[in-house]
Amino acid sequence: MLNLLYMLISSFTIAMALIFISSVVSKKSINWREKWSPFECGFNFFNSARIPFSMRFFLIAIIFIIFDVEIALLIPLIPTFLKSNISKWFLSSIGFMIVIILGTLLEWKESSFEWKN
């Protein structure tokens, strides 16, 4: 137990020392305006680059990722069909499909699929 405490203290000390050394050695300047200004293709932006992000687009992206993961989880059901007990395979695949369908219906009920209200 004492050995673990020594390892924890030494790793914390090494990490803090590295953070301190990197902040001292680095040549970054907070007042360097050109580094923080938006720039693309040699032209300055006419409008601010810090426009608000559409929450609808974010929700659609999250729903896409969820469905993508669900499909990746469904693919292994096909090769396991011939190698496993049919009744257990059927119950597990039906259970998984019910969860997917209920999730889709819940998102549909909350109108997450609609872009405009």
CYANA upper distance limits for C-alpha pairs under 8 A (distance plus 0.5 A):
  1 MET  CA      5 LEU  CA      7.00
  2 LEU  CA      6 TYR  CA      6.81
  3 ASN  CA      7 MET  CA      6.79
  4 LEU  CA      8 LEU  CA      6.64
  5 LEU  CA      9 ILE  CA      6.65
  6 TYR  CA     10 SER  CA      6.52
  7 MET  CA     11 SER  CA      6.50
  8 LEU  CA     12 PHE  CA      6.61
  9 ILE  CA     13 THR  CA      6.59
 10 SER  CA     14 ILE  CA      6.60
 11 SER  CA     15 ALA  CA      6.58
 12 PHE  CA     16 MET  CA      6.66
 13 THR  CA     17 ALA  CA      6.59
 14 ILE  CA     18 LEU  CA      6.67
 15 ALA  CA     19 ILE  CA      6.73
 16 MET  CA     20 PHE  CA      6.62
 17 ALA  CA     21 ILE  CA      6.59
 18 LEU  CA     22 SER  CA      6.54
 19 ILE  CA     23 SER  CA      6.71
 20 PHE  CA     24 VAL  CA      6.74
 21 ILE  CA     25 VAL  CA      6.50
 22 SER  CA     26 SER  CA      6.31
 32 TRP  CA     36 TRP  CA      7.65
 33 ARG  CA     37 SER  CA      6.76
 38 PRO  CA     44 ASN  CA      7.56
 38 PRO  CA     45 PHE  CA      7.43
 38 PRO  CA     49 ALA  CA      7.04
 39 PHE  CA     43 PHE  CA      6.95
 39 PHE  CA     44 ASN  CA      6.13
 39 PHE  CA     45 PHE  CA      7.41
 40 GLU  CA     44 ASN  CA      7.46
 40 GLU  CA     45 PHE  CA      8.32
 45 PHE  CA     49 ALA  CA      7.76
 54 SER  CA     58 PHE  CA      7.10
 55 MET  CA     59 LEU  CA      6.73
 56 ARG  CA     60 ILE  CA      6.73
 56 ARG  CA    115 TRP  CA      7.10
 57 PHE  CA     61 ALA  CA      6.68
 58 PHE  CA     62 ILE  CA      6.74
 59 LEU  CA     63 ILE  CA      6.65
 59 LEU  CA    112 SER  CA      7.72
 60 ILE  CA     64 PHE  CA      6.64
 60 ILE  CA    112 SER  CA      7.91
 60 ILE  CA    113 PHE  CA      7.54
 61 ALA  CA     65 ILE  CA      6.79
 62 ILE  CA     66 ILE  CA      6.73
 63 ILE  CA     67 PHE  CA      6.74
 64 PHE  CA     68 ASP  CA      6.55
 65 ILE  CA     69 VAL  CA      6.71
 66 ILE  CA     70 GLU  CA      6.73
 67 PHE  CA     71 ILE  CA      6.70
 68 ASP  CA     72 ALA  CA      6.81
 69 VAL  CA     73 LEU  CA      6.73
 70 GLU  CA     74 LEU  CA      6.71
 70 GLU  CA    100 ILE  CA      8.04
 71 ILE  CA     75 ILE  CA      6.80
 72 ALA  CA     76 PRO  CA      8.19
 73 LEU  CA     77 LEU  CA      8.28
 74 LEU  CA     78 ILE  CA      8.18
 75 ILE  CA     79 PRO  CA      8.48
 76 PRO  CA     80 THR  CA      7.00
 77 LEU  CA     81 PHE  CA      6.81
 77 LEU  CA     89 TRP  CA      8.41
 77 LEU  CA     93 SER  CA      7.63
 79 PRO  CA     83 LYS  CA      7.94
 80 THR  CA     84 SER  CA      6.48
 80 THR  CA     89 TRP  CA      8.31
 81 PHE  CA     85 ASN  CA      8.38
 81 PHE  CA     86 ILE  CA      7.46
 81 PHE  CA     89 TRP  CA      7.08
 82 LEU  CA     86 ILE  CA      8.47
 84 SER  CA     88 LYS  CA      8.08
 84 SER  CA     89 TRP  CA      7.07
 85 ASN  CA     89 TRP  CA      6.59
 86 ILE  CA     90 PHE  CA      6.40
 87 SER  CA     91 LEU  CA      6.66
 88 LYS  CA     92 SER  CA      6.62
 89 TRP  CA     93 SER  CA      6.51
 90 PHE  CA     94 ILE  CA      6.45
 91 LEU  CA     95 GLY  CA      6.47
 92 SER  CA     96 PHE  CA      6.65
 93 SER  CA     97 MET  CA      6.62
 94 ILE  CA     98 ILE  CA      6.58
 95 GLY  CA     99 VAL  CA      6.91
 96 PHE  CA    100 ILE  CA      6.87
 97 MET  CA    101 ILE  CA      6.55
 98 ILE  CA    102 LEU  CA      6.48
 99 VAL  CA    103 GLY  CA      6.62
100 ILE  CA    104 THR  CA      6.70
101 ILE  CA    105 LEU  CA      6.65
102 LEU  CA    106 LEU  CA      6.61
103 GLY  CA    107 GLU  CA      6.73
104 THR  CA    108 TRP  CA      6.60
105 LEU  CA    109 LYS  CA      6.51
106 LEU  CA    110 GLU  CA      6.75
107 GLU  CA    111 SER  CA      6.67
107 GLU  CA    112 SER  CA      5.85
107 GLU  CA    113 PHE  CA      7.49
108 TRP  CA    112 SER  CA      6.50
108 TRP  CA    113 PHE  CA      6.68
